[in-house]
Amino acid sequence: MVGPSITKDDREKFLVQLKVGFALLVGGSMALVALWGASGPLVALGVGVAATLVGGVLAHFTFPDSIAETPYEDDRERGPKPGTRMRERRERSDGGETEASDRNGPR
């Protein structure tokens, strides 16, 4: 069976790193904008800290915790293989070809 190759802890760790990186990117870019706008280093530092906090809030909403979840409940059960549901629908269908041709007929 094929399933996810990383654990839930690894997914959660990556999500935290992604959120921190996003917040630092927002804060760093705003600090550079403040420096480019001819403000002093102290003002740029304040802008960077404030923008990092805002970036943390944005990261919290942009990357929800549900990204780290997996559809697999147990490590042993990996769920259906890709295409299994479609194959089951085709097997249950009695006359899939005639249904499609009947719908396209004159009205």
C-alpha positions as a Python dict, from the first residue, in 0.01 Angstrom:
ca = {
    (1, 'M'): (0, 0, 0),
    (2, 'V'): (112, 350, -73),
    (3, 'G'): (56, 627, 179),
    (4, 'P'): (211, 945, 307),
    (5, 'S'): (586, 922, 353),
    (6, 'I'): (604, 1180, 632),
    (7, 'T'): (461, 1162, 980),
    (8, 'K'): (203, 1392, 1135),
    (9, 'D'): (469, 1545, 1361),
    (10, 'D'): (680, 1631, 1056),
    (11, 'R'): (379, 1795, 889),
    (12, 'E'): (303, 2003, 1197),
    (13, 'K'): (669, 2105, 1232),
    (14, 'F'): (679, 2212, 869),
    (15, 'L'): (359, 2413, 910),
    (16, 'V'): (507, 2603, 1206),
    (17, 'Q'): (824, 2672, 1008),
    (18, 'L'): (616, 2791, 714),
    (19, 'K'): (419, 3031, 933),
    (20, 'V'): (733, 3169, 1099),
    (21, 'G'): (904, 3211, 763),
    (22, 'F'): (601, 3390, 621),
    (23, 'A'): (586, 3628, 919),
    (24, 'L'): (959, 3702, 895),
    (25, 'L'): (929, 3763, 522),
    (26, 'V'): (651, 4017, 575),
    (27, 'G'): (839, 4187, 862),
    (28, 'G'): (1170, 4196, 676),
    (29, 'S'): (1019, 4335, 361),
    (30, 'M'): (837, 4610, 550),
    (31, 'A'): (1159, 4700, 736),
    (32, 'L'): (1337, 4730, 400),
    (33, 'V'): (1056, 4949, 267),
    (34, 'A'): (1090, 5172, 573),
    (35, 'L'): (1466, 5200, 521),
    (36, 'W'): (1417, 5275, 153),
    (37, 'G'): (1175, 5550, 250),
    (38, 'A'): (1461, 5736, 430),
    (39, 'S'): (1344, 5660, 784),
    (40, 'G'): (1595, 5598, 1060),
    (41, 'P'): (1713, 5252, 1168),
    (42, 'L'): (1510, 5271, 1491),
    (43, 'V'): (1189, 5340, 1298),
    (44, 'A'): (1272, 5063, 1052),
    (45, 'L'): (1326, 4823, 1341),
    (46, 'G'): (988, 4917, 1493),
    (47, 'V'): (818, 4879, 1157),
    (48, 'G'): (986, 4539, 1111),
    (49, 'V'): (870, 4413, 1451),
    (50, 'A'): (515, 4539, 1400),
    (51, 'A'): (498, 4397, 1049),
    (52, 'T'): (630, 4061, 1173),
    (53, 'L'): (344, 4046, 1422),
    (54, 'V'): (96, 4134, 1149),
    (55, 'G'): (262, 3872, 927),
    (56, 'G'): (210, 3613, 1203),
    (57, 'V'): (-160, 3690, 1213),
    (58, 'L'): (-179, 3673, 832),
    (59, 'A'): (10, 3342, 834),
    (60, 'H'): (-234, 3201, 1089),
    (61, 'F'): (-526, 3271, 853),
    (62, 'T'): (-341, 3194, 529),
    (63, 'F'): (-209, 2855, 641),
    (64, 'P'): (-469, 2691, 866),
    (65, 'D'): (-377, 2401, 1094),
    (66, 'S'): (-590, 2167, 884),
    (67, 'I'): (-312, 2160, 621),
    (68, 'A'): (-107, 1938, 852),
    (69, 'E'): (-386, 1683, 892),
    (70, 'T'): (-393, 1362, 693),
    (71, 'P'): (-700, 1174, 569),
    (72, 'Y'): (-558, 852, 712),
    (73, 'E'): (-679, 770, 1063),
    (74, 'D'): (-436, 490, 1136),
    (75, 'D'): (-88, 423, 1001),
    (76, 'R'): (-194, 73, 895),
    (77, 'E'): (-496, 180, 694),
    (78, 'R'): (-396, 375, 386),
    (79, 'G'): (-738, 418, 228),
    (80, 'P'): (-843, 319, -122),
    (81, 'K'): (-592, 323, -401),
    (82, 'P'): (-631, 597, -663),
    (83, 'G'): (-904, 511, -912),
    (84, 'T'): (-1080, 257, -689),
    (85, 'R'): (-1394, 465, -642),
    (86, 'M'): (-1427, 535, -1013),
    (87, 'R'): (-1386, 166, -1094),
    (88, 'E'): (-1656, 77, -837),
    (89, 'R'): (-1895, 334, -988),
    (90, 'R'): (-1837, 190, -1334),
    (91, 'E'): (-1903, -164, -1211),
    (92, 'R'): (-2229, -56, -1040),
    (93, 'S'): (-2349, 131, -1346),
    (94, 'D'): (-2575, -84, -1568),
    (95, 'G'): (-2580, 107, -1892),
    (96, 'G'): (-2346, 404, -1871),
    (97, 'E'): (-2303, 429, -2247),
    (98, 'T'): (-2675, 420, -2326),
    (99, 'E'): (-2753, 680, -2059),
    (100, 'A'): (-2512, 925, -2214),
    (101, 'S'): (-2648, 868, -2565),
    (102, 'D'): (-3012, 900, -2447),
    (103, 'R'): (-2948, 1236, -2285),
    (104, 'N'): (-2800, 1380, -2602),
    (105, 'G'): (-3101, 1288, -2817),
    (106, 'P'): (-3376, 1517, -2950),
    (107, 'R'): (-3608, 1685, -2704),
}
